[in-house]
Amino acid sequence: MSLREIVKWPDPRLRVACDPVNDITPEIERLADDMLETMYAASGRGLAAPQVGVLRRLFVLDIQWKEAARDPMVFVNPQIAGTSDRMVTQPEVCLSIPGVAAEVSRPDRIDLRWTDLGGQPQAQSFEGIAAVCIQHEIDHLEGIVTLDHLPQNTRARVLRDESEAQA
């Protein structure tokens, strides 16, 4: 395993809808391992392949590792099969947009289908922070970043404030 560089906004790779993973190869397994190592090193809870410059439909997730033992999950070609009507709004941060928190509204429960690293189809419902994080990572696979969920004037203000903070 090795650390990979996290792609930072406004890198154009963050705006590309990713291609599916056709086969679980040793390279895909190595990518997933590297992404987990990179996510843990950056103190994240999730990381999508485009965030390390790989435009494939894969992300890693470990929601509770900061409070409990590590429990990593790898999602290949994930698809949301259903959502609840109940929405939750909370601040989201992104490893690719450091220093920016955006208030985002998302369904609080999702039904997800994906392939695991063994090539087996999986399906599960997720709630709360897990559902929110999964939706955040799937956005990355579609070329969407948290800033896209903000109204235009709020997005402009957040970007201006971030730019001034870095100056």
N, C-alpha and C positions, 0 to 999 in steps of 0.2 A: 504494500500500500504506500501511497505517497500523497502529499498535499498537492492540490491543484490551485492555481490562481483563480480567485473569484472575479468574474466579469462585473465591472461597475457601470452604472448608469452614467452617460447615455449611450453606451456601446450598442451598435445596431443589432448585434446578435440577440439582444434581449427583446427585440421586436419581431423575431421570426417565429412563425408557427413551425413546430418541430415535426420531423419525419418519424413514422413508427419504427420501432425496433423489430426487425424481421426474424431474427434468430438470437437466442441467448448463447453468445459466444464467450470464450475466455476474455475477450476484450471488453465485452459488456459487463461481465462479472468484475473485472479489474476496475472499470469505470465506477461501478457501484461501491466497491470497497474504497476507492480513492475519494469518492464523494462523501461517504460517511466520515472518513478521517478528516476531510476538509471541513465538513459541517461541525463536527465536534470541536475542532481547533478554533473555529470562528464563533463558538458558543451559539450556534443556530439550532433550530428544531427541525428544519427541513431545508433541502437543497435540490434544485432541479438541474438537469443536465445542461441547459443553455447557460446557467449561471457559472459553469466551468468551461463554457465555449463549445459544448457538444450539442448539436441541434437534433437531438433524439428524444423520444417520448419516454423519459425515465426520471423518477425522482426518489429521493431517500427521505426518511422521516424518523424521528425519535422524539416524541412529545414529552415524556416524563424524565428523560435522562438527567436533568439538572436536579431533580428532587428524589430520584430513585435509581435503581440499576438501569443500565443501558438496555434498551429493547428496540433495536433498529429494525426498520421495515424498508423493503425495496419494492417500488411499484413500476412495472413495465407496461407501457401502453394503457394507462389508466383511463377509465371512462366513468363519468357520473351517470348513473342509471336512474336516479330519482333524488328529489330534495324535499325537505319539509317546507311548509308555508311560513313557519315561524322564522323571523330574521333576528340576527344578533349584530349589533354594531359595536365595534371595538377598535382600538388602535392596532395597526399592523406595522411591523418593521420588516425590512428586507436586507439581507446580506449584500445585495447588489446596489442598494441605495442607502449607504450608511448615514446615520444621523437624522433620518427622516421617518417620522411616524405619521401614518395616514389613517383616519377614521374610515373604516370600510364596513358596509353592511353585507352580510351573507346569510344563506340558510344555516340554521343551527344543527341540521342533521342531513346527511347525504347517504345514498346507497352507491357503493363504488364497485366496479369490476376492474380487474387488472390481471396481469400475468406475473407470477413470481419468478425468481431466478432459476428455479427448477423447471421452468417452462409450463407450469401448471396454472390453469385459470383459477382465479380467486374472486370471491364476492363477499362483501361485508358492509354493514352500516356503521357509520361513525357519527359521533355527536360532539358538541362543544368545541373545545380548542382543537381537537383532532380534525373535526370536519372543516373548521376554518383554515387550519394549516394545509390540509389537502387541497382545498379550493385555491389557496394562494399558490401552491406549487403547480397545480394544473393550469392556472393562469399563465405562469411562466412558459409552459409547454405550448401555449397558444400565442405567445408574443405579447402578453398583457402584463403590465406591472401595476403595483398598488396605486401609483399616481393616476392611472387611468380610471380609477373608481371615484376620483374626486371631481367635484364641479370645476369647471375651467378656471374660475376666479380663485378658488382655493388652491388648485394645482399651481397656478402662477405664483401665488403668495408663498407656498411651501418651497418651491424651487428658488424663488428670490431670496427667502430667508436662509436657505441652505447655502446658496451662493455667497451671500454676505458673511455667513459664519465661517466659510472656508477662506475668505479673503484676508 
